Amino acid sequence: MEQVLSIIKKTPLFQGMEERAIMTLLHEFGVHKQVYEKGDFIFFAGDDVHHIGIVLSGKLHIIQEDYWGNRNIIAPVGAGNMFGEAFACLPGVAATVSVAVIDKAAVLFIDMSHIMKHHADLTAAQETLTMNLLRIMAQKNFILTKKIRYISQRSTRQKLMIFLSDEARRYGSSEFTISFNRQQLADYLSIDRSAMSAELSKMKREGMLEYHKEHFVLKNTSS
């Protein structure tokens, strides 16, 4: 548990809490840990989700798939991040997304029903955790708003330009490495991979950028 604690105490959900308070909450919530292999699914769209998951190691993708298996990546989830909170906090509402394991992952599951059904006054630790949860959900709403901005662009080039510009701002540099491979990036931006690769090649020829696999360097063509 000490190794788990060293990871989760750094997560946004437990921000501002002492180790003793965290351990008390974990005991109250009856947490459990599970390991998944690459290619596994933690849950599928349509499932009832009762727990928040915190990724201790590995990488997940939150995805949507249609009847024919076409995949749309909603967001990546890495170590120290969590998933499933929107569904765990809405009892009776089935998941509208699936969670796929991209790299072998260890996940800690927390049952939030203790707070969701709590009728007495919350403890200071429970209040802190609840406020942290609200902040996390607001941040994820912001991330989803950004994705909507990407996919609402009319052309493949516009989607790529806005996404890469946002990544440059996030890293504070014109040179950066994204967290997606080519197929994953196409799935995230909801575009055809071949069309995306062709557009990237055009942008490179026009001097707008350089790239190798997931590494990009944006160029200022106005100078």
N, C-alpha and C positions, 0 to 999 in steps of 0.2 A: 504493500500500500504506500510505502514511502516514495517509491519511484513514481507511482501514479500521482501522488500528492504534489511532487515536484513539478509535474507537467500541468495539472489542472489549476494549481494556484496562480499560474501565469495567464490563464484564460480569462477573457472578458467577463464570463459568468461569475467568477469568484473574485473579481477585482475589488480591492479595498477591504478584504476579509483576512483575519488572522487564521493561521493553520488550525488552531484548536476549534474555531468556529466552523471551518470547512469540514473537519473530521466529524463534528457533531451532525452537520447537515447530511453528509454522506451516509452516516449511520442511520439517520432518520429516513432517508429516501430509499434505503435498501439497494444500493448500486450494485451492478455486476459488470464484469469485463468479458468481452468476447473477441476472438481473433478470426479474421476473414482472409481468404485467399483471393488473389487477383482474378477477376471475372465473377466473383460472387455478387449477389444482390442482398443488401441489408433489409430493404423492404421494397414493395412494388406499389405502383399507383393502384388505388382501390383498397389497400390494406388499412386496418385500424392501427394507428400509432399511439402508443401510450407513454413512450419514453423519449427524453432528449438524449442524443448521442454526442459524446465528445471524442474526437479523434485523438488517440494517444500517439499513434504512429501510422505511416502510410498515407494514402491519398484516395479520396472518393470523388465521384461526380454526381451531382443532383441532375437528373435527366427527365425528359419526357419522350416517350416513344409512341408513334401511331400504330395502327393495326398491322401495317406492313413492315414495321421494324425501323422506320426512319427515326433517327435520334436527334434530339435537340438538347444540347447541354445548357442547363440553367446556370450552374455555378460549380466551380471546383471547391472541395473542402479538404484542407490539409491538417497536419498535426496542430493541436491546440485550438482548433475551431469546432463548432458544433452544428448539428442539423436536427431536423424533426421538431423544433420547438413550436412552430405554428400549429402543427397537428396535435402535439401532446397537450397543448393548452386549449384545444377546442375538442373536448370529448364528443364522440359520435360523428365527427367529420372525417371521412376517409381521405387518405393521402391522394393528392393530385399529381404527385411526381414519384419517381423511383430513385433509389440511391444505389449506385454501382461502385464496386471496389476496383480502382485502377491499379493500385499497388498494394501488396499485402498490408493489411491494416489491423490495428488493435483499437477497439472502441469501448468506452465506458458509458454505460446506460444509466440514466437517472430518471426515476419515476417522479413526475412533478405533481401527482394527484394529492400529495400531502399538503402542498400549498394551495392548489386549485380548489380543494374542498375544505380549506381551513376556515372555520367560522369564528375562532377566537382571535385575539390580538396576535399579530405576528411578532416574533422575536426580532431583535435588531439585525441578526444575521439573515433571517428570512426576508426582512424588508430590503436589505442591501442586495440580496440575490434577485428579488423581484424587480428592483429598479435596474439592475444590470441586464436582466432579461428584456426589459422594455427597450433599453438602449440598443441591445443586439438586434432586436426585431426591427427597430427603426433603421439601423444601419443596413440590414438586409433588404429592407424596402427601398433604400437608396440604391443599392447594388442592382436590384431588379429594374428600377427606373432607368439606370444606365443601359442595361441590356435592351430594354424596350427602345431606347434612343438608337442603339446600333441597328437593330433589326427593322426599324421603321424607315431607314434610309432606302432610297429607291435603287441605288446601284451598288454593285459589289465593291467598286472603288470607294464610294462614300462610306460604306460600312467599315472597310479596312482603315481608311484614313482617320476616322473618328476613334476607332478602337486603339490604333497605334498611337495616336496623339494623346489619348487618355493614359496609356501605359507610360509614355514618356514623362507626362506630368507626375504620375504616381511615383516613378523612380527618380524624378528630378534630373533626368539625363536623356539625351537623344540616343543613347546606346543602352540597350536593356535586353533581357531574356524573358520571354513570355512563358506562361505555365501550360500552354497547349502545344501539342504537335499539330501537323497540318490538318489531319482529319478532325481532330478535336476542335481546332479553331473554326473550321468550316461548320461543324455542328453547332458551335456556340453562336456564330453569326448568322446561322440559318441560310447558308449559301452552298452551292455545289463546289466540291473540292477542286475539280478540274478548272472551273471558271475562276475560282479564287487564286489558284496557282498561276493561271495565265495572266490575271490582273497584277499579281505581285511581280511577275517577270516584266510586264510593261512598265510598272512603276520603277523598277530597278533600271531598265534601259533609259528611262526618262530622267534618271539621276535623282529620284525622290528618296530612295532608300537603298541600303545594302542589307543582305540577310544571309544567314547560314543556319539552316534548321530553325531552332526557336530563337536565335539571336538576331536582333535587328539594330540597325543604325539609321536614324532618320537624317535626311539631308535637307538643307535650306536652299531651295532652287531659286529664291528671289534675289540672292546676292550675285 
